[in-house]
Amino acid sequence: MAGTDGGRPSIVPTLLYADAKAAIRQLTEAFGFSELSVYEGEDGAVMHAELAQGNGVVMLGSKGRGGVFDTAMKGAGPAGVYVVVDDVDAHHRRAAEQGAEILMPPTDQDYGSRDYMARDLEGNVWNFGTYAPEAGA
């Protein structure tokens, strides 16, 4: 998932959560993301956070903090995000041990990938697998 500027991703999913702090805990503890940055407002709302998995990044924040993006996302349904991981079975074990809702156990796909699917605390669907699409040059 390399971008055009120093290997940075050029597509970054951005999600809003009613409880962004709980989302950060689940994404780091159950799904193995690393916290890059978290910026909170005076009221404790997460204004902006960045979490990494491999060379990919997801940005997230608290719902209801105002602004154009928050307004545009009002009433938006859950999103689906695919994350490439090397060891699907170990990643799945960690998520299950942390109590993540598993929607599909590790499964070999016809196209050669091994994937599993989980739902986060606010309904977003996370797919973790070995398939790594390549962007055109």
Sequence and secondary structure as in RCSB ss.txt:
>XXXX:A:sequence
MAGTDGGRPSIVPTLLYADAKAAIRQLTEAFGFSELSVYEGEDGAVMHAELAQGNGVVMLGSKGRGGVFDTAMKG
AGPAGVYVVVDDVDAHHRRAAEQGAEILMPPTDQDYGSRDYMARDLEGNVWNFGTYAPEAGA
>XXXX:A:secstr
   SSTT  S   EEEETTHHHHHHHHHHTT  EEEEEEE TTS EEEEEEEETTEEEEEEETTS SHHHHHHTT
    EEEEE S HHHHHHHHHHTT EEEEEEEE TTS EEEEEE TTS EEEEES       
